[in-house]
Amino acid sequence: MKRADITATRVFLLLAALAAGRGHAQEHVEVFQLSTQQVRGADGAAVHYVDGIERVTKALSVGLPPSTQQAATLAKERFAALSGADRKGIEAGARALDLAARYRLTKVPAIVFDQRAVVYGVPDVDAARTIYRAWRARGH
């Protein structure tokens, strides 16, 4: 066997080993949930609260007067006085809803892996990861 053939074979084996190792690489994980839900093992995952906008608007609505005009005026004042954290919460909630719509999620909790597969109703990322890996091992 020529030296070039041996080198090419080693490069091929190295590339094959690297490709095989990708199967065990850390997946990209996104968790979609309500603020009232707890999902275990979400460290390192992107966590999206799909009720972020609802939580802020609910707080803005507390104690509004029955008059539509007065309520609208007070709501505008409250909205103008929102803290930076509340505004960021609204933005994050909007992003969460947008992503959930893109993924066509139908319920939460939902754990999305590699932007291609979703596990519903499992409040534990490690358990969902096991389900995902078994699905992927079946050739999906």
N, C-alpha and C positions, 0 to 999 in steps of 0.2 A: 504494500500500500504506500502511495506517495505521501510525502510530508503534507502537501496541500490538501490531500483527501482526509488525512488524520485531523488537520486543523479544522476543515469544514465540518467533519463529523462531530468534533468537540463543540464547535459553535452551535450546530444543530441541537445537540444534546443539552447544552446550556439553555438555549432558547426554549426547548421543550420543557425543561425543568422549571423555568421561569413561568411559562404559560400554565403549567400544571399548578404551580403555587398560587396563581391568581384565583383559583377556585376557593382558596382559603383566605383570600384578602378580606379586609374589613369592608362590609357592605356600606353603602350610603343609606342611612336610616332617617326617616322623617316620621314623627309622631303627630297625629292629629287628634285633638281631644278637647273636651270642655274643661273650663277652669275648675269644675266640681269633681272631675275624674282624676284618679291617680294611676299613672302608668309607671311600673317599676322598671328599673334598668335603662332609663332614657339618657344616662350620661353619655355624652358624645353624639347624641342624636339631635337633629333639629326638631324642636318641639313647637307646634303651631296650635294656638288656642283659637278654635273657630268661633267662639262666642265673645271675642274681644270687643267688637263693636257693640254688641248687645249689652255687655256689662257697663260700658261707659254711657250709652244712651239711656239705660235704665236709671243710672245714678243722676243723669241730667233731668229725668222726668219726675223724680221724687218730689212730692208736695206741690206740683203745679196747680194753679187755680183752675176752676171749672170753665171759666171764660176762655174761649179759643184764642182771642186776641191777646189777653193778658198772659196766657200760657205761652204763646209764641214769642212774645216780648221777653219773658223771663227765660225761656229756653235759649234764645239768641244771646242774652247776657251771660248765661251760664256757659254756653259754648265758647264765647269770646274769652272767658276767664279760665278756660281749661289749662291745666298745668302741662308742662312739656311731657311728663310721664303719661298723662292721659292721652295726649295727641299721639305719642308713640304707640300707645296701646291700640288706638283706633287704626293707625297705619299697619301695625302688625296683624290686627284682626282682619283688615281688608286683604292683606297679602295671604293670610291663612285661607280665607274664603276663596280667593282667586286660585290658589294652588289646589285646594280641595275640588273646585270645579274642573280644573284642568285634568286632575286625576280621576274625575267622575266618582268621587267618594260618595257613598250613600248613607253612612252612619259612622259614629265614633264610639270608642276609640278605633282608630285605623292606623296601622303601621305600614308605611310604604318603604319598600326595599329597592334600591337602585333605580328609582323612578319607573319601575316596570311591573312590580307586583305588590299587592296589598293583602294584609292579614287583618280581618275585622274582629272586633270584640274580644281581643286578647290583651289584657292590661299588663302584660309583661313582655318587654322587648326580647329577652332571651328566649322565651317560649315561642314568640312569633318568629324569631330568627331560625329556630329549629324547624318550624313548619315551612318557612321559606326555603331553607337549604334542602329539605326533603323534596319539595316541589321541584327545585332546580336540578337535583340529582336525577329526577325522572326524565330529564331532557328538556325542560322548559326554558 
